[in-house]
Amino acid sequence: MKTETLKSRLVDIANRLPDEATLEEVYAQLALLNDIDMAEEEVRRGETYTHQEVRQMVGV
């Protein structure tokens, strides 16, 4: 989760959601941000494929 703390991430999400937001919507936002963080880390570690590599893998 980058350099942000969980608390600051939660506060940011709470400030962006409408007052009538459900807990499920909060979970969804947290999950999305976590997925983005994980993907960015994979990119930093070089654990990604180019479009051409994927095409070769699937035989297109």
C-alpha positions as CSV (number, residue, x, y, z in Angstrom):
1,M,0.0,0.0,0.0
2,K,2.6,2.6,-1.1
3,T,3.5,5.0,1.7
4,E,0.0,5.8,2.7
5,T,-1.4,4.3,5.9
6,L,-4.5,2.2,5.9
7,K,-6.2,4.9,8.0
8,S,-5.4,7.6,5.5
9,R,-6.6,5.4,2.7
10,L,-9.9,4.8,4.5
11,V,-10.4,8.5,5.2
12,D,-9.8,9.3,1.6
13,I,-12.4,6.7,0.5
14,A,-14.9,7.9,3.1
15,N,-14.5,11.5,1.8
16,R,-15.1,10.4,-1.8
17,L,-18.2,8.2,-1.3
18,P,-21.7,9.6,-1.0
19,D,-23.3,9.7,2.5
20,E,-25.6,6.8,1.6
21,A,-22.7,4.5,0.5
22,T,-22.8,0.9,1.8
23,L,-20.0,-1.0,3.5
24,E,-19.8,-3.2,0.4
25,E,-19.0,-0.1,-1.7
26,V,-16.2,0.8,0.7
27,Y,-14.9,-2.8,0.4
28,A,-15.0,-2.6,-3.4
29,Q,-13.0,0.7,-3.3
30,L,-10.4,-0.8,-1.0
31,A,-10.2,-3.9,-3.2
32,L,-9.7,-1.8,-6.3
33,L,-7.0,0.3,-4.8
34,N,-5.3,-2.9,-3.5
35,D,-5.4,-4.4,-6.9
36,I,-3.9,-1.3,-8.4
37,D,-1.1,-1.3,-5.8
38,M,-0.4,-4.9,-6.5
39,A,-0.3,-4.3,-10.3
40,E,2.1,-1.4,-9.9
41,E,4.4,-3.5,-7.8
42,E,4.4,-6.2,-10.4
43,V,5.3,-3.7,-13.0
44,R,8.2,-2.4,-10.8
45,R,9.4,-6.0,-10.4
46,G,9.2,-6.6,-14.2
47,E,6.5,-9.2,-13.8
48,T,4.5,-8.2,-16.8
49,Y,4.2,-9.2,-20.5
50,T,4.0,-7.1,-23.6
51,H,1.0,-7.3,-25.9
52,Q,3.1,-9.2,-28.4
53,E,4.3,-11.7,-25.7
54,V,0.7,-12.4,-24.8
55,R,-0.3,-12.9,-28.4
56,Q,2.5,-15.4,-28.8
57,M,1.5,-17.3,-25.7
58,V,-2.1,-17.7,-26.9
59,G,-1.0,-18.5,-30.5
60,V,-2.5,-15.4,-32.2
